[in-house]
């Protein structure tokens, strides 16, 4: 809907209206599921269809004659900022003659918020002069519901259900992305693979619930030990994979040692039990010639080297 042109005579008030001679068009607009209303140049409402009544709870009698800037609909954006002042799409459309579409929330007469897609277009007379604007607004509740479901599915796909950190799937994706960045831009990125030592003994001694609590505790320890732009993901079982940005051999060892030390000095208590664990770590840098397979194989080999050297240590290569 780029523009609306009224070819019927304009009343002395200069207000866009649907005259009684055009009952067909009125019935057509009233039959729409969408809300439709007209405003004149002062933004006084001159027409209000049944769809607008249904979506807002305000009758035609309650709306016509009011100005949209009276803010009885309390239009806000996603952040809750009011739009009925200088950010009003109808005002902007009247000023520049451009159609626009925005997603906003309106306040229903009964008090609840309704997400709507608003489309505003100028209304012109037969000479092309802007005499007002029309707003068509559609219920976006279904769209918002779908977006929320998609967001939940994305979190399920990319977030480990037990620990809340990145899932293996997301971590694999990030490894591939970092490999591309290393090859294309010669980035310096480090990676280390961490395995909890003797984790089976925790499960055997205190039960799987205790093991889960240990993994949750370790996840919090690792997140707090890393910088905000680093990533920690659960690789599987009791293994964690960490990606360290802007790393060299010195930094990757420093970060890995910090994580190892923090894990060693942390313990968790339950009903009648107390558990503490250590971790063996293999740390390496991304190479331009690496594939995901070669990179992870190298980190895995270094992690098992730490195991063979007595556990609770870091091996860098």
C-alpha positions as semicolon CSV with decimal commas, in nm:
position;residue;x (nm);y (nm);z (nm)
1;X;0,000;0,000;0,000
2;X;0,212;0,289;-0,128
3;X;-0,049;0,565;-0,123
4;X;-0,420;0,629;-0,092
5;X;-0,585;0,882;-0,324
6;X;-0,934;1,014;-0,252
7;X;-1,104;1,125;-0,573
8;X;-1,428;1,211;-0,400
9;X;-1,493;1,573;-0,300
10;X;-1,307;1,678;0,014
11;X;-1,524;1,833;0,285
12;X;-1,448;2,185;0,402
13;X;-1,265;2,048;0,702
14;X;-1,012;1,883;0,469
15;X;-1,058;1,557;0,655
16;X;-1,030;1,223;0,473
17;X;-1,361;1,042;0,507
18;X;-1,566;0,765;0,352
19;X;-1,888;0,929;0,240
20;X;-2,227;0,768;0,275
21;X;-2,230;0,727;-0,104
22;X;-1,958;0,470;-0,079
23;X;-2,118;0,214;0,151
24;X;-1,954;-0,060;-0,055
25;X;-1,608;0,055;0,047
26;X;-1,717;0,102;0,407
27;X;-1,856;-0,251;0,418
28;X;-1,536;-0,377;0,259
29;X;-1,318;-0,208;0,521
30;X;-1,545;-0,317;0,803
31;X;-1,518;-0,675;0,682
32;X;-1,141;-0,679;0,713
33;X;-0,980;-0,875;0,995
34;X;-0,719;-0,597;1,023
35;X;-0,777;-0,270;1,201
36;X;-0,802;0,038;0,980
37;X;-0,831;0,403;1,075
38;X;-0,791;0,737;0,899
39;X;-0,648;1,058;1,044
40;X;-0,642;1,410;0,903
41;X;-0,331;1,629;0,898
42;X;-0,382;1,717;1,264
43;X;-0,395;1,341;1,335
44;X;-0,760;1,352;1,442
45;X;-0,924;1,015;1,379
46;X;-1,194;1,038;1,111
47;X;-1,266;0,670;1,045
48;X;-1,241;0,358;1,261
49;X;-1,338;0,016;1,126
50;X;-1,474;-0,290;1,304
51;X;-1,133;-0,458;1,291
52;X;-0,992;-0,166;1,491
53;X;-1,277;-0,205;1,741
54;X;-1,202;-0,575;1,779
55;X;-0,823;-0,539;1,812
56;X;-0,828;-0,243;2,053
57;X;-1,156;-0,280;2,244
58;X;-1,247;0,083;2,160
59;X;-1,570;0,143;1,968
60;X;-1,600;0,377;1,672
61;X;-1,782;0,627;1,892
62;X;-1,497;0,624;2,143
63;X;-1,223;0,668;1,880
64;X;-1,351;0,907;1,613
65;X;-1,270;1,268;1,694
66;X;-0,981;1,181;1,921
67;X;-0,624;1,248;1,812
68;X;-0,387;0,955;1,784
69;X;-0,136;1,152;1,994
70;X;-0,389;1,146;2,279
71;X;-0,208;0,815;2,332
72;X;-0,512;0,618;2,436
73;X;-0,359;0,318;2,257
74;X;-0,020;0,369;2,425
75;X;0,184;0,251;2,125
76;X;0,529;0,128;2,238
77;X;0,820;-0,048;2,074
78;X;0,981;-0,376;2,184
79;X;1,178;-0,194;2,454
80;X;0,864;-0,028;2,594
81;X;0,946;0,321;2,461
82;X;0,641;0,535;2,375
83;X;0,591;0,605;2,004
84;X;0,299;0,847;2,003
85;X;0,521;1,157;2,012
86;X;0,792;1,228;1,758
87;X;0,826;0,856;1,672
88;X;0,467;0,823;1,552
89;X;0,467;0,647;1,211
90;X;0,153;0,839;1,106
91;X;0,320;1,172;1,184
92;X;0,628;1,079;0,983
93;X;0,416;0,959;0,692
94;X;0,216;1,284;0,687
95;X;0,541;1,484;0,696
96;X;0,738;1,301;0,425
97;X;0,470;1,118;0,224
98;X;0,651;0,785;0,264
99;X;0,476;0,461;0,357
100;X;0,627;0,268;0,645
101;X;0,583;-0,052;0,839
102;X;0,676;-0,107;1,205
103;X;0,611;-0,366;1,474
104;X;0,467;-0,215;1,791
105;X;0,252;-0,297;2,091
106;X;-0,081;-0,130;2,165
107;X;-0,269;-0,128;2,493
108;X;-0,611;-0,292;2,464
109;X;-0,895;-0,117;2,644
110;X;-0,913;-0,410;2,887
111;X;-0,550;-0,350;2,987
112;X;-0,342;-0,614;2,807
113;X;-0,071;-0,556;2,548
114;X;-0,134;-0,661;2,187
115;X;0,159;-0,697;1,943
116;X;0,066;-0,551;1,604
117;X;0,227;-0,484;1,268
118;X;0,147;-0,125;1,171
119;X;0,143;-0,004;0,808
120;X;0,103;0,369;0,755
121;X;0,044;0,537;0,418
122;X;-0,038;0,895;0,318
123;X;-0,383;0,994;0,196
124;X;-0,380;1,243;-0,092
125;X;-0,653;1,441;-0,258
126;X;-0,710;1,449;-0,633
127;X;-0,425;1,701;-0,670
128;X;-0,176;1,482;-0,487
129;X;-0,175;1,696;-0,172
130;X;-0,140;1,501;0,154
131;X;-0,455;1,551;0,359
132;X;-0,398;1,278;0,617
133;X;-0,290;0,919;0,657
134;X;-0,430;0,571;0,693
135;X;-0,304;0,314;0,938
136;X;-0,366;-0,057;0,891
137;X;-0,268;-0,274;1,185
138;X;-0,262;-0,654;1,211
139;X;-0,252;-0,881;1,514
140;X;0,103;-1,016;1,541
141;X;0,039;-1,246;1,838
142;X;0,083;-1,561;1,628
143;X;0,410;-1,428;1,482
144;X;0,543;-1,343;1,828
145;X;0,443;-1,689;1,952
146;X;0,633;-1,852;1,665
147;X;0,938;-1,634;1,734
148;X;0,934;-1,741;2,099
149;X;0,908;-2,108;2,003
150;X;1,195;-2,069;1,758
151;X;1,399;-1,900;2,030
152;X;1,330;-2,187;2,269
153;X;1,427;-2,442;2,004
154;X;1,749;-2,255;1,933
155;X;1,835;-2,252;2,302
156;X;1,764;-2,624;2,322
157;X;1,987;-2,685;2,021
158;X;2,273;-2,458;2,130
159;X;2,260;-2,484;2,510
160;X;2,354;-2,787;2,714
161;X;2,048;-2,886;2,915
162;X;2,235;-2,989;3,229
163;X;2,495;-2,715;3,267
164;X;2,349;-2,421;3,073
165;X;2,672;-2,362;2,880
166;X;2,718;-2,413;2,506
167;X;2,614;-2,751;2,371
168;X;2,842;-2,980;2,169
169;X;2,649;-2,886;1,855
170;X;2,707;-2,514;1,905
171;X;3,069;-2,566;2,006
172;X;3,132;-2,765;1,688
173;X;2,982;-2,481;1,488
174;X;3,210;-2,229;1,659
175;X;3,517;-2,443;1,594
176;X;3,436;-2,443;1,221
177;X;3,377;-2,066;1,225
178;X;3,706;-2,001;1,402
179;X;3,894;-2,225;1,156
180;X;3,754;-2,017;0,869
181;X;3,855;-1,694;1,045
182;X;4,207;-1,826;1,111
183;X;4,248;-1,917;0,746
184;X;4,094;-1,599;0,606
185;X;4,219;-1,337;0,852
186;X;4,512;-1,510;1,023
187;X;4,343;-1,483;1,363
188;X;4,517;-1,614;1,673
189;X;4,282;-1,855;1,847
190;X;4,349;-2,120;2,109
191;X;4,158;-2,430;2,209
192;X;4,182;-2,669;2,497
193;X;4,009;-2,992;2,580
194;X;3,944;-3,058;2,948
195;X;3,852;-3,393;3,102
196;X;3,753;-3,440;3,466
197;X;3,986;-3,686;3,641
198;X;3,831;-3,997;3,802
199;X;3,480;-3,869;3,738
200;X;3,345;-4,224;3,739
201;X;3,444;-4,252;4,104
202;X;3,219;-3,957;4,190
203;X;2,923;-4,128;4,026
204;X;3,006;-4,464;4,182
205;X;3,061;-4,320;4,530
206;X;2,786;-4,060;4,555
207;X;2,545;-4,129;4,268
208;X;2,469;-3,968;3,936
209;X;2,290;-3,674;4,093
210;X;2,614;-3,581;4,266
211;X;2,797;-3,622;3,935
212;X;2,552;-3,385;3,769
213;X;2,604;-3,128;4,044
214;X;2,981;-3,153;3,998
215;X;2,946;-3,087;3,625
216;X;2,722;-2,789;3,693
217;X;2,975;-2,656;3,943
218;X;3,263;-2,704;3,699
219;X;3,072;-2,516;3,429
220;X;3,032;-2,216;3,659
221;X;3,398;-2,231;3,756
222;X;3,510;-2,238;3,392
223;X;3,282;-1,953;3,287
224;X;3,411;-1,737;3,572
225;X;3,771;-1,824;3,483
226;X;3,743;-1,709;3,121
227;X;3,708;-1,372;2,952
228;X;3,372;-1,262;2,812
229;X;3,476;-1,327;2,451
230;X;3,600;-1,682;2,521
231;X;3,369;-1,982;2,493
232;X;3,321;-2,288;2,708
233;X;3,108;-2,576;2,587
234;X;3,023;-2,920;2,715
235;X;3,187;-3,159;2,472
236;X;3,031;-3,473;2,612
237;X;3,010;-3,658;2,944
238;X;3,274;-3,500;3,165
239;X;3,466;-3,332;2,883
240;X;3,465;-2,957;2,817
241;X;3,600;-2,767;2,517
242;X;3,718;-2,408;2,553
243;X;3,794;-2,159;2,273
244;X;4,026;-1,873;2,370
245;X;4,044;-1,560;2,156
246;X;4,362;-1,364;2,070
247;X;4,578;-1,642;2,208
248;X;4,942;-1,744;2,181
249;X;5,120;-2,037;2,348
250;X;5,184;-1,830;2,661
251;X;4,822;-1,715;2,698
252;X;4,667;-2,053;2,622
253;X;4,882;-2,213;2,893
254;X;4,802;-1,931;3,135
255;X;4,425;-1,962;3,083
256;X;4,433;-2,343;3,099
257;X;4,640;-2,336;3,420
258;X;4,400;-2,088;3,576
259;X;4,104;-2,314;3,497
260;X;4,289;-2,620;3,629
261;X;4,382;-2,445;3,955
262;X;4,031;-2,310;4,012
263;X;3,884;-2,657;3,962
264;X;4,138;-2,815;4,200
265;X;4,053;-2,573;4,481
266;X;3,673;-2,604;4,445
267;X;3,455;-2,861;4,617
268;X;3,087;-2,932;4,639
269;X;2,886;-3,071;4,929
270;X;2,567;-3,274;4,941
271;X;2,373;-3,464;5,203
272;X;2,643;-3,670;5,371
273;X;2,904;-3,626;5,097
274;X;3,172;-3,386;4,980
275;X;3,336;-3,409;4,640
276;X;3,638;-3,240;4,487
277;X;3,788;-3,314;4,148
278;X;4,079;-3,223;3,926
279;X;4,110;-3,192;3,549
280;X;4,355;-3,291;3,278
281;X;4,388;-3,044;2,992
282;X;4,530;-3,051;2,641
283;X;4,582;-2,704;2,494
284;X;4,679;-2,598;2,142
285;X;4,650;-2,318;1,888
286;X;4,446;-2,319;1,570
287;X;4,666;-2,357;1,262
288;X;4,586;-2,237;0,911
289;X;4,633;-2,591;0,783
290;X;4,399;-2,742;1,044
291;X;4,070;-2,914;0,987
292;X;3,826;-2,971;1,272
293;X;3,947;-3,330;1,284
294;X;4,319;-3,249;1,303
295;X;4,269;-2,972;1,558
296;X;4,054;-3,179;1,792
297;X;4,273;-3,485;1,750
298;X;4,575;-3,280;1,858
299;X;4,394;-3,139;2,163
300;X;4,272;-3,487;2,255
301;X;4,625;-3,631;2,226
302;X;4,761;-3,355;2,451
303;X;4,483;-3,410;2,704
304;X;4,569;-3,781;2,726
305;X;4,934;-3,684;2,764
306;X;4,832;-3,491;3,076
307;X;4,651;-3,803;3,197
308;X;4,954;-4,022;3,140
309;X;5,181;-3,776;3,324
310;X;4,977;-3,805;3,643
311;X;4,659;-3,604;3,575
312;X;4,569;-3,261;3,711
313;X;4,800;-3,089;3,468
314;X;4,815;-2,896;3,140
315;X;4,995;-3,007;2,824
316;X;5,044;-2,751;2,545
317;X;5,143;-2,830;2,189
